Amino acid sequence: MDLLIFKLVFTPLLLLGASIAARRWGEAIGGFLVGLPLTSGPISVFLTLEHGPAFAAQATAGSLIATIAQAAFCFAYCRLAPRGWWVALAGSSATFGVVASLLQWSELSQAGLFLIAVLAAVLVLNLIPSGTTRTSKLNPPWWDLPSRMTLIAGLVIGVTLIAPYVGPEASGVFASFPFMAIILAVFAHRMIGHEAAQQLIRGMLAALPGFAAFFYVLSLTLPRLHVLAAYGCAILCTLAIHAVSLYRMRLPAPLPAAE
């Protein structure tokens, strides 16, 4: 019962913080925050507590597969965004599913998946448009934040319930599907426009190397260290990479060279 209450409270509060940050500092920062393992990280902890460190360590392969699929998701969403949020969501979700399915058959090691994930995030970040700064104040309806929090709580509980039936790798894929990013991107897309959603997706892409590092470090440490030490190492590595990524995001764009 205590673990269920934790599931119902902790992850929705993380989404609440990311949503407030997006309203305060813009969609790019909101996307960067949901690029943190805010859903998949707690789910990984729940898998460890309920099924053991070995199960959670095996699930990291699925999370790394999903990281690569997330990069493909971001590329598809940004390319399709001008056609409407429902087209972008359908196309990007299908792209995620196809890429994740193909990679599950590849039998690549966690190290290989980690390298591909980082390269994919960097490549896609340089292929999609940079977006624009918000020009109008967002005034969402009263049910906006409660509906986001209710949806993410249901998703977390659903993934942890099906984990024993689908296995560790598939659990990792489901846990790392970009639930939070979809919620924020669709709300931004509908209320502000497709450029706001693109900016949020770019922020998420900037965070994907740290996301991949979190699960790669877990794959190395969960079988060897105490659970607290394993997650502590993963969190520290992720925060270090995110600090560098956030610093680069906040750098001003270079001035064009004088002729």
C-alpha positions as CSV (number, residue, x, y, z in Angstrom):
1,M,0.0,0.0,0.0
2,D,2.8,2.4,0.8
3,L,4.5,1.7,-2.5
4,L,1.2,2.3,-4.3
5,I,0.8,5.7,-2.6
6,F,4.3,6.6,-3.6
7,K,3.5,5.8,-7.2
8,L,0.4,7.9,-7.1
9,V,2.2,10.9,-5.6
10,F,5.9,11.1,-6.5
11,T,5.9,10.9,-10.4
12,P,2.8,13.2,-10.8
13,L,4.6,15.8,-8.6
14,L,7.6,15.6,-10.9
15,L,5.4,16.3,-13.9
16,L,3.8,19.2,-12.0
17,G,7.3,20.7,-11.4
18,A,8.2,20.3,-15.1
19,S,4.9,21.8,-16.2
20,I,5.4,24.8,-13.9
21,A,8.9,25.2,-15.2
22,A,7.7,25.2,-18.8
23,R,5.3,28.0,-18.0
24,R,7.9,30.0,-16.1
25,W,11.0,29.6,-18.3
26,G,9.6,28.4,-21.7
27,E,9.0,25.2,-23.5
28,A,12.7,24.4,-24.1
29,I,13.4,24.2,-20.4
30,G,10.2,22.2,-19.8
31,G,11.2,19.8,-22.5
32,F,14.7,19.5,-21.0
33,L,13.2,18.7,-17.6
34,V,11.0,15.9,-18.9
35,G,14.1,14.6,-20.7
36,L,15.2,13.6,-17.3
37,P,14.2,10.1,-16.3
38,L,11.3,11.5,-14.3
39,T,8.9,8.6,-15.3
40,S,11.3,5.8,-16.2
41,G,13.6,6.5,-13.2
42,P,10.9,6.0,-10.6
43,I,9.5,3.0,-12.5
44,S,13.0,1.5,-12.5
45,V,13.1,1.9,-8.7
46,F,9.7,0.2,-8.4
47,L,10.9,-2.7,-10.6
48,T,13.9,-3.1,-8.4
49,L,11.8,-3.1,-5.2
50,E,9.1,-5.4,-6.6
51,H,11.2,-7.8,-8.8
52,G,14.8,-7.4,-7.7
53,P,18.0,-5.7,-9.0
54,A,18.6,-8.3,-11.7
55,F,15.2,-7.7,-13.3
56,A,15.8,-3.9,-13.2
57,A,19.3,-4.3,-14.7
58,Q,17.9,-6.3,-17.6
59,A,15.3,-3.7,-18.1
60,T,18.0,-1.1,-18.7
61,A,18.5,-2.6,-22.2
62,G,14.9,-1.7,-23.0
63,S,15.3,1.8,-21.7
64,L,18.4,2.3,-23.9
65,I,16.5,1.0,-26.9
66,A,13.7,3.4,-26.0
67,T,16.2,6.3,-25.8
68,I,17.1,5.7,-29.5
69,A,13.4,5.4,-30.3
70,Q,12.8,8.7,-28.5
71,A,15.3,10.5,-30.8
72,A,13.3,9.1,-33.8
73,F,10.1,10.1,-32.1
74,C,11.4,13.7,-31.7
75,F,12.5,13.9,-35.3
76,A,9.1,12.6,-36.6
77,Y,7.1,14.9,-34.3
78,C,9.0,18.0,-35.3
79,R,8.7,17.2,-39.0
80,L,5.0,16.5,-38.7
81,A,4.1,19.3,-36.3
82,P,3.0,21.9,-38.9
83,R,0.2,19.4,-40.0
84,G,-1.4,19.4,-36.5
85,W,-0.8,17.8,-33.1
86,W,-2.8,14.6,-33.8
87,V,-0.9,13.9,-37.0
88,A,2.4,14.6,-35.3
89,L,1.5,12.5,-32.3
90,A,0.3,9.5,-34.4
91,G,3.3,9.6,-36.7
92,S,5.9,10.0,-34.0
93,S,4.4,7.3,-31.8
94,A,4.4,4.9,-34.7
95,T,8.0,5.8,-35.4
96,F,8.9,5.1,-31.8
97,G,7.2,1.7,-32.0
98,V,8.9,0.7,-35.3
99,V,12.4,1.7,-34.1
100,A,12.0,0.1,-30.7
101,S,10.7,-3.1,-32.3
102,L,13.6,-3.3,-34.7
103,L,16.2,-2.6,-32.0
104,Q,14.8,-5.3,-29.8
105,W,15.7,-7.9,-32.5
106,S,19.2,-6.4,-32.8
107,E,20.6,-8.0,-29.6
108,L,23.1,-5.2,-29.2
109,S,24.8,-4.8,-25.8
110,Q,24.0,-2.0,-23.4
111,A,27.3,-0.3,-24.3
112,G,26.4,-0.4,-28.0
113,L,22.9,0.9,-27.4
114,F,24.3,3.7,-25.2
115,L,26.6,4.9,-27.9
116,I,23.9,4.8,-30.6
117,A,21.5,6.7,-28.3
118,V,23.9,9.5,-27.7
119,L,24.8,9.8,-31.4
120,A,21.1,9.7,-32.4
121,A,20.2,12.5,-30.0
122,V,23.0,14.7,-31.2
123,L,22.2,14.0,-34.9
124,V,18.5,14.7,-34.6
125,L,19.1,17.8,-32.5
126,N,21.1,19.2,-35.5
127,L,18.4,18.2,-38.0
128,I,15.2,19.7,-36.5
129,P,14.3,23.5,-36.5
130,S,15.4,25.5,-33.5
131,G,11.9,26.9,-32.8
132,T,11.0,30.4,-31.6
133,T,10.5,32.2,-28.3
134,R,7.0,32.4,-26.8
135,T,5.4,35.7,-27.6
136,S,2.1,35.4,-25.7
137,K,1.2,34.5,-22.2
138,L,-0.3,31.0,-21.8
139,N,-3.6,30.9,-19.9
140,P,-4.5,27.2,-19.6
141,P,-7.8,25.9,-18.2
142,W,-8.2,24.9,-14.6
143,W,-8.2,21.2,-15.4
144,D,-4.8,21.3,-17.2
145,L,-2.4,20.3,-14.4
146,P,-4.8,17.9,-12.6
147,S,-5.4,16.0,-15.8
148,R,-1.7,15.7,-16.6
149,M,-1.0,14.4,-13.1
150,T,-3.8,11.9,-13.2
151,L,-2.7,10.6,-16.6
152,I,0.9,10.1,-15.6
153,A,0.0,8.3,-12.3
154,G,-2.2,5.9,-14.3
155,L,0.7,5.2,-16.7
156,V,3.2,4.5,-14.0
157,I,0.9,2.1,-12.2
158,G,0.1,0.4,-15.5
159,V,3.7,-0.2,-16.6
160,T,4.7,-1.6,-13.2
161,L,1.6,-3.9,-13.2
162,I,2.3,-5.4,-16.6
163,A,6.1,-5.8,-16.0
164,P,6.0,-9.5,-14.8
165,Y,4.0,-10.5,-17.9
166,V,6.0,-8.7,-20.7
167,G,9.5,-9.3,-19.3
168,P,12.3,-6.9,-18.2
169,E,13.4,-5.5,-21.7
170,A,9.8,-4.8,-22.8
171,S,9.2,-3.2,-19.4
172,G,12.2,-0.9,-20.0
173,V,10.8,0.1,-23.3
174,F,7.3,0.9,-22.0
175,A,8.8,2.7,-19.0
176,S,10.8,5.0,-21.3
177,F,8.1,5.8,-23.7
178,P,8.0,9.7,-23.7
179,F,4.8,9.9,-21.7
180,M,5.6,13.3,-20.0
181,A,7.0,14.8,-23.2
182,I,3.8,13.8,-25.1
183,I,1.6,15.4,-22.4
184,L,3.6,18.7,-22.4
185,A,4.1,18.8,-26.2
186,V,0.4,18.2,-27.1
187,F,-0.8,20.8,-24.5
188,A,1.8,23.3,-25.8
189,H,0.9,22.4,-29.5
190,R,-2.9,22.9,-28.9
191,M,-2.6,26.0,-26.7
192,I,0.3,27.9,-28.3
193,G,1.2,26.4,-31.7
194,H,3.5,23.8,-33.4
195,E,6.6,26.0,-32.9
196,A,6.2,25.8,-29.1
197,A,5.9,22.0,-29.3
198,Q,9.0,21.9,-31.5
199,Q,10.9,24.0,-28.9
200,L,9.9,21.6,-26.2
201,I,11.0,18.6,-28.2
202,R,14.4,20.2,-28.8
203,G,14.8,20.6,-25.0
204,M,14.0,17.0,-24.6
205,L,16.5,16.0,-27.2
206,A,19.2,18.0,-25.3
207,A,18.5,15.9,-22.3
208,L,18.6,12.4,-23.9
209,P,22.4,11.8,-23.5
210,G,22.0,12.2,-19.8
211,F,18.9,10.0,-19.9
212,A,20.9,7.3,-21.7
213,A,23.7,7.6,-19.2
214,F,21.4,7.0,-16.3
215,F,20.4,3.6,-17.6
216,Y,23.8,2.6,-18.9
217,V,25.3,3.3,-15.4
218,L,22.5,1.3,-13.8
219,S,23.2,-1.6,-16.2
220,L,26.8,-1.6,-14.8
221,T,26.1,-1.0,-11.1
222,L,22.9,-2.8,-10.2
223,P,24.4,-6.3,-10.5
224,R,27.5,-5.2,-8.4
225,L,26.5,-2.5,-5.9
226,H,23.9,-2.0,-3.3
227,V,20.7,-0.5,-4.7
228,L,21.2,2.9,-3.1
229,A,24.8,3.1,-4.4
230,A,23.7,2.0,-7.9
231,Y,21.0,4.6,-8.2
232,G,23.2,7.2,-6.5
233,C,25.9,6.7,-9.1
234,A,23.4,6.9,-12.0
235,I,21.9,10.1,-10.6
236,L,25.2,11.8,-10.2
237,C,26.4,10.9,-13.7
238,T,23.1,12.0,-15.2
239,L,23.1,15.4,-13.3
240,A,26.7,16.0,-14.4
241,I,25.8,15.5,-18.1
242,H,22.6,17.5,-17.8
243,A,24.5,20.4,-16.2
244,V,26.7,20.5,-19.3
245,S,23.8,20.2,-21.7
246,L,21.8,22.9,-19.8
247,Y,24.8,25.2,-19.9
248,R,25.1,24.7,-23.7
249,M,21.4,25.4,-24.1
250,R,21.6,28.7,-22.3
251,L,24.6,29.9,-24.4
252,P,23.7,32.7,-26.8
253,A,23.6,31.8,-30.5
254,P,26.9,32.7,-32.2
255,L,26.9,35.9,-34.2
256,P,27.3,35.6,-38.0
257,A,30.8,36.1,-39.3
258,A,31.6,39.6,-40.7
259,E,32.2,39.7,-44.4
